[in-house]
Amino acid sequence: MPNEPKITPELVAEHGLKPDEYERILKLIGREPSFTELGIFSAMWNEHCSYKSSRLHLKGLPTKAPWVIQGPGENAGVIDIGNGLAAVFKMESHNHPSYIEPHQGAGTGVGGILRDVFTMGARPIAALNALRFGDPTHPRTRHLVAGVVSGIGGYGNSFGVPTVGGLVGFHTRYDGNCLVNAMAVGLAEADKIFYAAATGVGLPVVYLGSKTGRDGIHGATMASAEFGEGAEEKRPTVQVGDPFAEKLLLEACLEIMEAGCVVSIQDMGAAGLTCSAVEMGAKGDLGIELNLDNVPCREAGMSAYEMMLSESQERMLMVIAPGKEDEAEAIFRKWGLDFAIVGYTTDTLRFVVKHKGETVADLPIKELGDEAPLYDRPWVETPKQAPIDPASLEVNHTIPGILERLIGSPDFASKRWIWEQYDHLILNNTVQRPGGDAAVVRVNEGPKALAMTTDVTPRYCEADPFEGGKQAVAEAWRNLVAVGAKPLALTDNLNFGNPEKPEIMGQLVGCLKGIAEAAKALDFPVVSGNVSLYNETFGRAILPTPTIGGVGVLDDVSKTISLAFENAGEAILLIGETKGWLGQSAFLAEILDREDGAPPPVDLAAERRNGDFVRSLIEEGLVTAVHDVSDGGLLVAIAEMALASGIGANLLAPPAGVSPLGWWFGEDQARYVITCGNPKNGILKRAEEAGVPIQKIGATGGDRITVPGERPMPVDALRERNEAWLPIYMGAGLI
């Protein structure tokens, strides 16, 4: 081809392809690829698109249940929530782009996940996120927090979807590689779900949405590589988002779906036109022929290579039903969006791309995906650590002093400064706002509602990937239970370092085994997800962070419950067994600057039993507040309940046999704090009959938290500590 660079080993390496992978390409097509074809292979065979290091192990995840309509493999997962409705949801990462250009990186992460949802025919009703930043003292951390938050808020608010939940954490291991995981949830009619697989020969392939530019070229390849020198010079690979265009795209897509124009549809996300066209054809066992002369471009002189690899935002690819072209075009023109027939389906099983009268790519379409490398990478199991004996710890802090330090620390400090920048009330269906165990969003006019959450504890996953993977699923499940929802399914975002290192691959394998075991035990199948590898900078990996996004349903939204104490004079009860597990605890990390010991084991039978019991109490209206006990332990959980209400708590002394440190700050799993007006209303007896450990640990009342033998802790003073850190850090840079 004229003016194309010569294919050299250096050029192959620049495209993220290893020599043996290039040899695989030569054998597959029987010749040297063109420059455009090299770019296509680079896009389809990189880690971000092909999952070549993880596909083998993802097969162990449970993905089916009677209520699962669509599991992994489509743009998003779909579950039946009753009454003819389906919830459509997924979570994806935009980690590398957000480090390079935080505002656009995070914003386009939100845009991409929203498109994944409405591509399936669903109207987005909520967005969530899970964010991890480096040490607050790192020179880039504050810049990243500000940019990521403004990007998420700017895109979601302008698009018109409420951002209702998420998590934010800080750790030095994310210094050079922040994590931005975006989740979206939508509603659709259960019998009107749209899929990517093309059907029918000779049907028009239509380009929809915004014009193609040079932004985002090699974005997927960049997301499949470690960072090193010059990371910020990769700004051209970060996409630029336009939330207003996306809102128009949403309305136009839903309208032509309703009009019966759509045979299949695919979001142009990672690898843009290349990936969307190949996936549509390959999934439908068809070929695709594209004519790039018809692609709407916003920049003059774009090459075939640039058009095929651009990741410009707010674009879709569709196969249109026969005879519906004019109707579909009229709808898109009405919304002010581009509509162009750029190709046709064929029966050749070839992916053919033409530009200016020349064929610039002619490749076997199935093999582009199916023949992507699949690696069974070497892995080693993470060495086990011994449990921490509380008696071995030298602690020069009082119980109140420890609580004050914890709730004012970066991880536990209120994130109000962040979520108040998000419109979490738009659409008028948000019932439980950010700040609780899970968000609750009414379904249409009710009474049904969806609960949703994101969670993971990376410290646990680093110390014991198997237990950490189990715990991430169990805690997301508990979060949903704590607001009264029945957990139905999860999406995951598996963030890890370089899989070519056996110890990192061992973390991924271990976490996946833990996730699978917990998902099976809790009837909480995995219906969608994303894998983000090579999260390393200068060879230093992030903590293994398999973020779990959970979705559950409430049949009657009026029965949802929050963590806020409701009244003074009510009994505070603890559900679940407490041994005082301090390994990998927040107490150990924040107070003693130690990250060691075995994390708390997760008894999945106890999780199921205790959670089902708590949910039954909520459904029957027998409790007034519920909060799961997780990071920070029991006293932190009680303090969060007091802060949410302004009502204090008078607590009993720890039981014999449990150290005070372990009792107040241990992170034993499968536990909840509940309150009720009268513990003799049958709860204690029912717990005993169900085999659920339960004990009274105090009563609500007053304006302070009291622990026997310790100075009282005024709720207002605790709130001041809890609310102060983040605004001060972001405003004045003080820590």
C-alpha positions in Angstrom: 0.0 0.0 0.0 1.3 3.5 -0.8 2.7 5.6 2.0 2.5 2.8 4.6 5.4 2.2 6.9 7.4 -0.9 6.5 6.6 -3.7 9.0 9.7 -4.1 11.2 10.2 -5.9 14.5 10.3 -2.5 16.1 7.0 -1.5 14.6 5.5 -4.8 15.7 6.8 -4.2 19.3 5.3 -0.7 19.3 1.9 -2.3 18.6 2.2 -4.4 21.8 2.7 -7.7 19.9 5.4 -10.1 20.9 7.6 -11.8 18.2 5.8 -15.2 18.7 2.4 -13.5 18.4 3.5 -11.8 15.1 4.6 -15.2 13.8 1.1 -16.5 14.7 -0.3 -13.7 12.5 1.9 -14.6 9.6 0.9 -18.3 9.9 -2.8 -17.3 10.2 -3.0 -15.1 7.1 -0.1 -16.6 5.1 1.5 -13.3 4.3 2.9 -10.1 5.8 0.0 -7.9 7.1 -0.6 -4.4 5.8 0.0 -1.5 8.3 -3.8 -1.3 8.8 -4.0 -5.0 9.4 -1.2 -4.8 11.9 -3.2 -2.2 13.8 -6.3 -4.4 13.7 -4.4 -7.3 15.2 -2.8 -5.1 17.8 -6.3 -3.9 18.8 -7.9 -7.3 18.8 -5.1 -9.3 20.4 -4.1 -6.9 23.2 -4.9 -7.9 26.8 -7.7 -5.3 27.2 -9.7 -6.8 24.3 -8.7 -10.5 24.2 -8.3 -11.3 27.9 -5.5 -13.6 26.8 -4.1 -14.0 30.3 -7.4 -14.4 32.1 -9.8 -16.2 29.8 -8.7 -19.6 31.0 -9.4 -18.8 34.6 -12.6 -16.8 34.1 -14.3 -20.0 33.0 -14.5 -21.1 36.6 -16.9 -18.3 37.6 -20.6 -19.2 38.1 -22.6 -17.2 35.5 -26.0 -18.9 35.5 -29.2 -18.7 37.6 -32.9 -18.9 36.8 -33.0 -15.1 36.9 -30.0 -14.5 34.6 -31.1 -13.5 31.1 -27.6 -12.7 29.8 -24.3 -13.5 31.4 -20.7 -12.5 30.4 -20.0 -12.1 26.7 -22.2 -9.2 25.8 -22.0 -5.5 26.4 -23.6 -5.9 29.8 -25.2 -8.6 32.0 -29.0 -8.8 32.2 -31.1 -10.2 35.1 -34.9 -10.7 35.5 -36.2 -8.6 38.3 -39.9 -9.5 37.9 -42.9 -7.7 36.4 -41.5 -8.1 32.9 -38.5 -5.9 33.7 -34.8 -6.6 33.6 -31.8 -4.9 35.2 -28.8 -4.4 32.9 -25.4 -3.6 34.4 -21.7 -3.8 34.1 -18.5 -2.3 35.5 -15.4 -1.4 33.5 -12.0 0.3 34.2 -10.5 3.4 32.8 -7.4 3.3 34.9 -4.5 4.2 32.6 -6.4 7.1 30.8 -7.4 8.5 34.2 -3.8 8.7 35.4 -2.7 10.4 32.2 -5.6 12.8 31.9 -7.9 12.4 35.0 -10.8 14.6 33.9 -11.3 13.1 30.4 -10.1 9.6 31.5 -12.7 9.3 34.2 -15.5 11.1 32.2 -15.1 8.8 29.2 -15.0 5.8 31.6 -18.5 6.8 32.7 -19.6 7.4 29.1 -18.3 4.0 28.0 -20.1 2.1 30.7 -23.4 4.0 30.1 -23.2 3.0 26.4 -22.6 -0.6 27.3 -25.9 -0.5 29.2 -28.1 1.3 26.7 -26.6 -0.7 23.8 -28.6 -3.6 25.3 -31.8 -1.5 25.0 -31.9 -0.3 28.7 -32.3 3.2 29.9 -29.6 3.9 32.5 -31.0 4.7 36.0 -27.8 4.9 38.1 -24.1 5.1 38.0 -21.5 4.0 40.7 -17.8 4.0 40.9 -14.8 2.5 42.8 -11.8 4.8 43.0 -8.3 4.1 44.4 -5.6 6.7 44.7 -2.0 6.8 45.9 -0.7 8.1 49.2 -2.2 11.5 50.0 1.3 12.9 50.4 2.3 11.9 46.8 2.7 15.0 44.6 0.1 13.8 42.0 -2.6 12.4 44.3 -4.6 15.6 44.9 -4.5 16.5 41.2 -5.8 13.0 40.4 -8.6 13.1 42.9 -9.7 16.6 41.7 -9.6 15.6 38.0 -11.3 12.2 38.4 -14.1 13.5 40.6 -14.8 16.4 38.2 -14.7 14.0 35.3 -17.2 11.6 36.8 -19.5 14.4 38.0 -19.2 16.4 34.8 -20.1 13.5 32.6 -22.8 11.9 34.7 -24.5 15.1 35.7 -24.6 16.4 32.1 -25.8 13.1 30.8 -28.6 13.0 33.4 -27.9 9.9 35.4 -27.6 9.9 39.2 -24.3 8.8 40.6 -25.6 7.0 43.7 -22.7 5.1 45.3 -19.1 4.0 45.3 -15.9 3.8 47.3 -12.7 5.8 47.6 -9.5 4.5 49.1 -5.9 5.6 49.3 -2.7 3.6 49.4 0.9 4.2 48.3 0.8 1.2 45.9 -1.6 3.2 43.7 0.9 6.2 43.5 1.6 5.7 39.9 -1.5 4.0 38.8 -4.9 5.1 40.2 -7.9 3.0 39.6 -11.2 4.3 38.2 -13.8 1.6 37.9 -17.2 2.8 36.6 -20.4 0.9 36.9 -23.8 1.6 35.4 -27.3 0.1 35.9 -30.2 0.3 33.5 -33.8 -0.9 33.1 -35.2 -2.6 30.1 -38.2 -4.7 29.2 -37.1 -8.3 29.8 -38.3 -9.4 26.3 -36.7 -6.5 24.5 -33.0 -7.0 25.0 -30.7 -6.2 22.1 -27.5 -8.1 21.3 -24.3 -7.7 19.3 -24.4 -10.7 17.1 -25.2 -9.8 13.5 -27.8 -11.8 11.5 -28.7 -11.8 7.9 -26.5 -11.5 4.8 -26.4 -8.2 2.8 -27.8 -6.1 5.5 -26.4 -2.5 6.0 -23.9 -1.9 8.7 -24.5 1.6 10.0 -22.3 4.1 11.8 -24.2 6.2 14.3 -23.4 9.1 16.7 -20.5 11.5 16.8 -17.8 11.9 14.1 -14.5 10.0 14.2 -11.3 11.9 15.2 -7.8 11.1 16.1 -8.4 10.9 19.9 -8.0 7.5 21.6 -5.9 5.9 18.9 -4.1 2.9 20.6 -6.1 3.5 23.8 -6.7 -0.2 24.3 -3.1 -1.1 23.6 -1.9 1.6 26.1 -4.3 0.1 28.7 -2.5 -3.3 28.2 1.0 -2.0 29.1 2.8 -1.0 32.2 3.6 2.7 32.8 7.1 4.0 32.9 8.9 7.1 31.7 6.8 9.4 29.6 3.3 8.2 30.8 1.9 11.7 30.5 3.1 11.9 26.9 0.4 9.4 26.1 -2.3 12.0 26.4 -3.3 11.6 22.7 -4.4 8.1 23.5 -7.0 9.4 26.0 -10.4 9.9 24.5 -12.4 13.2 24.8 -16.0 12.9 25.9 -19.1 14.8 25.1 -21.9 13.9 27.6 -24.5 16.0 25.7 -23.8 14.0 22.5 -24.1 10.8 24.5 -27.5 11.8 25.8 -28.7 12.4 22.3 -27.2 9.1 21.3 -29.1 7.3 24.1 -32.5 8.8 23.0 -31.9 8.1 19.3 -30.9 4.5 20.0 -33.9 3.8 22.2 -36.2 5.3 19.6 -34.9 3.3 16.7 -35.0 0.2 18.9 -38.6 0.9 19.7 -39.3 1.4 15.9 -38.0 -2.1 15.1 -35.0 -0.9 13.1 -32.2 -2.7 14.9 -31.0 -6.2 14.1 -27.8 -6.0 16.2 -25.9 -3.2 17.9 -22.4 -2.7 19.4 -20.9 0.1 21.2 -17.7 1.5 19.7 -15.6 1.3 22.9 -12.1 -0.1 23.2 -10.4 -0.4 19.8 -13.4 1.5 18.3 -14.6 0.6 14.8 -12.3 -2.5 14.6 -13.6 -4.3 17.7 -17.2 -3.4 17.2 -17.3 -4.6 13.6 -15.3 -7.8 14.3 -17.4 -8.7 17.3 -20.7 -8.2 15.4 -19.7 -10.3 12.6 -17.9 -13.0 14.5 -20.7 -13.5 17.0 -23.2 -13.9 14.2 -20.9 -16.2 12.1 -20.9 -13.6 9.3 -18.4 -11.5 7.4 -18.3 -7.7 7.4 -17.2 -5.5 4.6 -16.5 -1.8 5.5 -16.0 1.2 3.2 -14.2 3.8 5.2 -14.9 6.5 2.6 -18.3 6.8 4.2 -17.1 7.1 7.8 -18.0 10.6 9.2 -14.7 12.2 10.2 -14.1 15.4 12.1 -10.5 15.8 10.9 -9.4 15.9 7.3 -7.1 13.3 5.7 -7.6 10.5 8.3 -6.0 7.3 7.2 -7.6 3.9 7.3 -5.4 2.9 10.1 -6.5 6.0 12.1 -10.2 5.4 11.4 -10.0 1.8 12.4 -8.2 2.4 15.7 -9.8 5.7 16.8 -11.6 5.5 20.1 -13.6 8.7 19.7 -16.5 8.6 22.0 -20.3 8.6 21.6 -20.4 6.2 18.6 -22.3 3.0 17.8 -22.4 0.4 15.1 -25.6 -1.2 14.1 -27.0 -3.7 11.6 -30.3 -2.3 10.4 -33.3 -4.3 9.5 -34.1 -4.6 5.7 -36.1 -1.6 4.5 -35.7 0.3 7.7 -32.7 2.4 6.6 -34.7 5.6 5.8 -36.7 5.5 9.0 -33.6 4.9 11.1 -31.7 7.7 9.4 -34.6 10.1 9.9 -34.6 9.4 13.6 -30.9 10.0 14.0 -31.0 13.1 11.9 -33.8 14.4 14.1 -31.4 14.1 17.1 -28.7 15.9 15.2 -26.4 12.8 15.0 -24.4 11.3 12.1 -25.9 8.3 10.3 -23.9 6.6 7.6 -24.1 3.2 5.9 -20.4 2.1 6.1 -20.7 -1.5 5.0 -22.7 -4.7 4.7 -22.9 -8.1 6.2 -21.5 -11.0 4.0 -21.4 -14.7 4.1 -17.6 -14.9 3.6 -16.5 -14.9 7.2 -13.9 -12.3 6.1 -13.3 -8.9 7.6 -12.7 -6.7 4.6 -11.9 -3.0 4.9 -11.7 -0.7 1.9 -10.5 2.9 1.6 -10.2 5.1 -1.5 -10.8 2.2 -3.8 -8.2 -0.1 -2.2 -8.6 -3.1 0.1 -6.5 -2.2 3.2 -7.5 -5.2 5.2 -8.8 -8.7 4.4 -8.7 -11.0 7.4 -10.5 -14.1 8.6 -13.1 -12.6 11.0 -13.6 -15.5 13.4 -9.9 -16.0 13.9 -9.4 -12.4 14.8 -11.1 -13.1 18.0 -11.2 -16.9 18.4 -7.5 -17.3 17.5 -6.2 -14.6 19.8 -3.5 -15.9 22.0 -4.6 -17.8 25.1 -2.0 -18.1 27.8 -1.9 -20.5 30.7 0.7 -18.3 32.4 2.9 -19.7 35.2 1.6 -18.7 38.7 2.7 -19.2 42.3 0.4 -19.2 45.3 0.8 -16.3 47.7 2.5 -17.5 50.9 0.1 -17.7 53.9 0.6 -15.5 56.9 0.0 -16.4 60.5 -2.9 -14.8 62.4 -2.2 -11.8 64.6 -2.4 -12.4 68.4 -3.8 -9.3 70.0 -1.8 -10.0 73.1 1.4 -9.6 71.2 0.6 -6.0 70.2 2.0 -3.0 72.0 -0.6 -0.2 71.8 -0.1 3.2 73.4 -3.6 4.4 72.5 -6.9 4.4 74.2 -10.0 2.9 72.6 -11.4 6.4 72.0 -8.1 7.6 70.6 -8.0 4.7 68.1 -11.5 5.4 67.0 -10.8 9.1 66.5 -7.7 8.3 64.5 -9.5 5.8 62.3 -12.6 7.8 61.4 -10.5 10.9 60.6 -8.0 8.9 58.4 -8.1 9.1 54.6 -9.9 5.8 54.0 -12.6 6.3 56.7 -13.1 10.1 56.4 -16.4 11.2 55.0 -16.4 11.3 51.2 -19.2 13.9 51.2 -16.9 16.4 49.4 -16.8 13.9 46.5 -20.4 12.7 46.3 -21.9 16.1 46.7 -20.3 17.0 43.4 -22.4 14.2 41.8 -26.1 14.7 41.1 -27.4 11.7 43.0 -31.0 12.8 42.9 -31.7 13.4 39.3 -34.6 11.3 37.9 -36.2 11.5 41.4 -35.9 7.8 42.2 -32.9 7.8 44.5 -34.2 6.4 47.8 -30.9 5.9 49.7 -28.1 8.3 48.8 -24.4 7.7 48.9 -22.9 7.2 52.4 -24.7 4.1 53.4 -24.1 0.4 52.9 -25.8 0.4 49.4 -27.7 2.8 47.2 -31.4 2.2 46.7 -33.1 3.4 43.5 -36.9 3.0 42.9 -37.9 1.2 39.8 -40.2 3.5 37.8 -43.1 4.4 40.2 -42.3 1.6 42.6 -43.0 -0.3 44.7 -40.0 -2.3 43.4 -36.5 -1.0 43.9 -32.9 -1.9 43.0 -30.1 -1.9 45.5 -26.5 -1.5 44.3 -23.0 -1.3 45.7 -19.3 -1.6 45.0 -16.7 -3.1 47.4 -13.4 -4.8 47.8 -10.6 -4.9 50.5 -7.3 -5.0 48.7 -5.3 -5.6 51.9 -7.0 -8.9 52.2 -6.4 -9.8 48.6 -2.7 -9.1 48.9 -2.3 -11.2 52.0 -4.5 -14.1 50.9 -6.0 -13.8 47.4 -8.5 -16.7 47.9 -9.9 -15.3 51.1 -9.8 -11.8 49.8 -11.8 -12.7 46.7 -14.3 -14.5 48.9 -14.6 -11.5 51.2 -15.1 -9.0 48.4 -18.1 -10.9 47.2 -19.4 -11.5 50.7 -19.1 -7.9 51.7 -21.0 -6.7 48.6 -23.6 -9.3 49.4 -23.9 -8.0 53.0 -24.1 -4.4 51.8 -27.2 -5.3 49.8 -28.7 -7.3 52.6 -28.2 -4.4 55.0 -30.6 -2.2 53.1 -33.2 -5.0 52.8 -32.5 -6.2 49.3 -32.2 -9.8 48.0 -28.8 -10.0 46.2 -29.3 -11.3 42.7 -26.0 -10.9 40.7 -22.7 -9.2 40.5 -20.3 -7.6 38.0 -16.6 -7.5 38.7 -13.6 -5.4 37.7 -10.4 -7.4 38.2 -7.5 -4.9 38.6 -4.1 -6.5 38.9 -0.4 -5.9 38.0 1.6 -7.6 35.3 0.4 -11.2 34.7 3.7 -12.2 33.2 5.0 -12.2 36.8 4.1 -15.6 38.5 3.3 -13.9 41.8 0.9 -11.4 40.2 -0.7 -14.2 38.1 -1.1 -16.1 41.4 -3.0 -13.2 42.9 -5.4 -13.2 39.9 -5.9 -17.0 40.0 -6.4 -17.0 43.8 -8.9 -14.1 43.8 -10.9 -15.7 41.0 -11.1 -18.9 42.9 -12.4 -17.0 45.9 -14.9 -15.0 43.9 -16.2 -18.2 42.3 -16.6 -20.0 45.6 -18.4 -17.1 47.3 -20.6 -16.4 44.2 -21.7 -20.1 44.2 -22.3 -20.3 47.9 -24.4 -17.1 48.0 -26.4 -17.7 44.7 -24.8 -14.5 43.5 -23.7 -15.2 39.9 -21.3 -13.1 37.8 -23.1 -11.7 34.8 -20.6 -9.2 33.4 -17.2 -7.8 34.2 -13.8 -6.4 33.1 -10.2 -7.4 33.5 -7.6 -4.7 33.8 -4.0 -6.0 34.0 -0.6 -4.4 33.8 -1.5 -1.9 36.4 2.2 -1.3 37.3 4.5 1.7 37.2 8.3 1.2 37.1 7.7 -2.4 38.0 5.7 -1.7 41.2 2.2 -3.3 41.0 -1.0 -2.0 42.6 -2.6 -4.0 45.3 -4.7 -6.8 43.8 -8.1 -5.1 43.6 -11.0 -7.3 42.3 -13.8 -4.8 42.7 -17.2 -6.3 43.1 -20.4 -4.5 42.0 -23.5 -6.0 43.4 -27.2 -5.6 42.5 -30.2 -6.8 44.5 -33.9 -6.2 44.4 -36.5 -5.0 47.0 -40.1 -5.9 46.2 -41.3 -3.1 48.4 -39.1 0.0 48.6 -40.9 1.2 51.7 -39.3 -1.6 53.7 -35.7 -0.5 52.9 -33.7 0.5 56.0 -30.6 2.6 56.6 -27.6 2.5 59.0 -28.8 5.6 60.9 -30.0 5.0 64.5 -33.7 5.9 64.5 -34.5 6.5 68.1 -33.0 6.7 71.6 -33.5 3.9 74.0 -33.3 1.1 71.5 -31.3 -2.1 71.9 -28.1 -2.5 69.9 -27.6 -6.1 68.9 -24.6 -7.8 67.2 -25.3 -10.6 64.7 -22.5 -13.0 64.0 -19.5 -14.4 65.9 -16.6 -12.2 67.1 -13.2 -13.7 67.7 -11.3 -10.4 67.4 -9.5 -10.9 64.1 -6.9 -8.2 63.7 -4.7 -9.6 60.8 -4.7 -7.1 57.9 -7.1 -4.9 59.8 -7.5 -1.1 59.4 -6.5 -0.8 63.0 -3.2 -2.5 62.4 -2.5 -0.4 59.2 -3.5 3.0 60.6 -2.5 2.8 64.2 0.5 0.6 64.1 1.6 1.1 60.5 1.6 -2.6 59.9 0.1 -4.6 57.0 0.6 -8.1 58.1 -1.1 -11.2 59.4 -3.7 -13.4 57.9 -6.9 -11.7 56.8 -10.2 -12.8 58.5 -11.5 -16.1 57.1 -14.8 -16.0 55.4 -17.3 -18.7 56.4 -19.8 -18.6 53.5 -22.3 -20.8 55.3 -22.4 -18.3 58.1 -22.6 -15.4 55.6 -25.7 -17.0 54.0 -27.3 -17.9 57.3 -26.7 -14.6 59.1 -27.6 -12.5 56.0 -30.8 -14.3 55.3 -31.8 -13.9 58.9 -31.1 -10.1 58.9 -33.1 -9.7 55.7 -36.1 -11.5 57.1 -36.1 -9.1 60.1 -36.0 -6.1 57.8 -38.8 -7.5 55.6 -41.0 -8.0 58.7 -40.2 -4.5 60.1 -38.7 -5.8 63.3 -35.5 -3.7 63.2 -35.0 0.1 62.9 -31.4 0.3 61.7 -28.9 -2.2 60.1 -25.2 -1.8 59.3 -22.7 -4.5 58.2 -19.5 -4.7 60.2 -16.5 -4.5 57.9 -13.4 -2.3 57.6 -12.5 -0.9 61.0 -14.5 -3.3 63.0 -17.4 -3.0 65.4 -16.7 0.4 67.0 -16.3 2.0 63.6 -19.6 0.5 62.5 -21.4 1.9 65.6 -19.7 5.3 65.1 -20.9 5.4 61.5 -24.5 4.6 62.7 -24.3 7.4 65.3 -22.8 9.9 62.8 -25.7 9.2 60.4 -28.3 10.0 63.0 -26.7 12.2 65.7 -27.8 9.7 68.3 -25.2 8.3 70.6 -24.7 4.8 72.0 -24.0 3.4 75.5 -22.0 0.2 74.9 -21.4 -2.8 77.1 -18.0 -4.2 78.0 -16.5 -6.8 75.7 -17.4 -10.4 76.6 -14.9 -12.6 78.4 -12.4 -14.3 76.2 -12.1 -11.6 73.5 -9.5 -8.9 73.9 -10.8 -5.3 73.9 -8.7 -4.4 70.8 -10.1 -7.5 69.0 -13.6 -6.8 70.1 -13.8 -3.2 69.1 -11.5 -3.2 66.0 -11.4 -6.8 64.8 -12.7 -7.4 61.3 -14.4 -10.8 61.7 -16.8 -11.4 58.8 -20.5 -12.3 58.5 -21.5 -9.6 61.1 -24.2 -6.9 61.3 -25.2 -4.4 63.9 -29.0 -4.0 64.2 -31.2 -1.9 66.5 -34.7 -2.6 67.6 -37.2 -1.2 70.1 -37.6 -4.3 72.2 -35.2 -7.3 71.9 -37.9 -9.5 73.4 -40.1 -9.1 70.3 -38.9 -12.5 69.2 -35.6 -11.6 67.6 -33.4 -13.3 70.2 -35.5 -16.5 70.1 -35.6 -16.6 66.3 -31.9 -16.1 66.1 -31.4 -19.0 68.5 -33.7 -21.2 66.5 -31.9 -20.3 63.2 -28.4 -21.0 64.8 -27.4 -17.3 64.3 -25.1 -15.9 67.0 -26.6 -12.8 68.6 -26.0 -10.7 71.7 -27.0 -7.3 73.1 -24.0 -4.9 73.1 -25.6 -1.7 74.2 -28.4 0.8 73.7 -28.9 4.0 71.7 -29.2 7.3 73.4 -27.5 10.6 74.4 -25.1 12.6 72.3 -22.0 10.5 72.8 -20.6 7.0 72.4 -19.6 5.5 75.7 -17.4 2.5 76.3 -17.0 1.2 79.9 -13.8 2.4 81.5 -13.0 4.9 78.7 -13.7 8.6 78.2 -17.0 9.4 76.4 -16.8 10.3 72.7 -19.2 13.1 71.7 -20.9 12.4 68.4 -20.4 16.0 67.2 -16.6 15.8 67.9 -16.4 12.6 66.0 -18.4 14.1 63.1 -16.0 17.0 63.0 -13.0 14.6 62.7 -14.8 12.5 60.1 -15.9 15.4 57.9 -12.7 17.5 58.1 -10.0 15.6 56.3 -11.0 15.5 52.7 -12.2 19.2 52.3 -9.0 20.4 54.1 -6.8 18.1 51.9 -8.4 19.2 48.7 -8.7 22.9 49.6 -5.4 23.6 51.3 -3.3 20.5 50.8 -3.1 19.9 54.6 -3.1 16.4 55.9 
